[in-house]
Amino acid sequence: MRRYTLPAIVLHWLIAIGIIGTFTLGLVMTDIQGITMAKLRYTNWHKWAGVTVLALAALRLLWRLFNHPPQYADQMPAWQRGAAHGLHILLYVLMFAVPLSGYFFSLAAGFPVVYFGEIPLPVLMGPDPELRALLRGVHYWLNMLLAGLVALHVLAAFKHLLVDRDGVMQRMLPIPTPKENP
Amino acid sequence: MKPFKALLLATVIGASALAAAVPLKTDTAKSSVSAVFKQMNVPVEAPFRTFSASIDYDAAKPAASKASVEITTASFDIGDPMYNKEVAKKEWFNSAQFPKASFVSTSIAPAGAGKLNVSGKLTMKGRTADVTFPLTVKAEGGKQVFEGQLPIKRLAFNIGEGEWKDTSMVADEVVIKFRVTAAP
């Protein structure tokens, strides 16, 4: 079975690591009460990581627009193809919506983002207490939705690997398995 | 008629003498005091919600001007009630022991059209320092608008104790920005 192109595979795994790391950091930092050095540090790291995921997602979308993904396994029923395609679209939407909601949440709170503490990113709006409260909820729930969909995505991949044994997951693995590419 | 005229004149002189002695009336709704601090190089501006300013300014005699500002430290608003509570704690403003920060001018010197050089004493968290900063004055709709920025070092006032003395996280330099609108 044909594999994804190398750039698509690299971007997929970089974004996977980015999403899991940024999400975890988000949970850890919001759990810290009051204002501590660690909280400020984690919050800034979280923002830099989120911006990085956004940039990688943009590259990935561009690549995806000009490179068709490899075929699904022939025996995959139509509903599964439809479900997989729908889930992938949602994941793409969230790869943008989650970091953007966080970015604007930060701006609404009056904290611009300075990438790696060096590059000031555009301040597209000023502090806004009402939007801040709204975006806080939006950012949180989009993340919960993303976490749920990522879990579904991972479960489906392992179903293809362990139950269907149809080579669908191998299309995206970082290293080609000898069986697939003899 | 003559005694009446004399009386009128006396009233006018008396009133103007009185006016010179009474400071301008601050329009709180059109005035603001805020602080810009940097955390991990991110500039954040947050206002002090409660303050009072008293400015005695006569454009004809700028050197005779006087200004004083009093700020309620616990009114610093960084947009989140939990954070605001933190900033009022002992490590930062210690608002329980030092509820007010104040500035009192010692000299105001004209420095060109619409500009003044202000010197005075800034007191925060029980420490007083001499500060000098430029101030601009302009008339806006019958009112005087005073604007300026005063860069300070937060550690000189012991703001940020313990681990916060480390300026790599929150920079030592903080800029106090203010705009006071006042009318006779």
Interface residues (C-beta under 8 A of the other chain):
Chain A: Q33 G34 I35 M37 L40 R41 N44 A109 G110 F111 P112 V113 V114 G117 E118 P127 P129 R132
Chain B: Q39 M40 N41 V42 P43 V44 E45 A46 I78 G79 D80 M82 Y83 E86 V87 E163 W164 D166 M169 V170
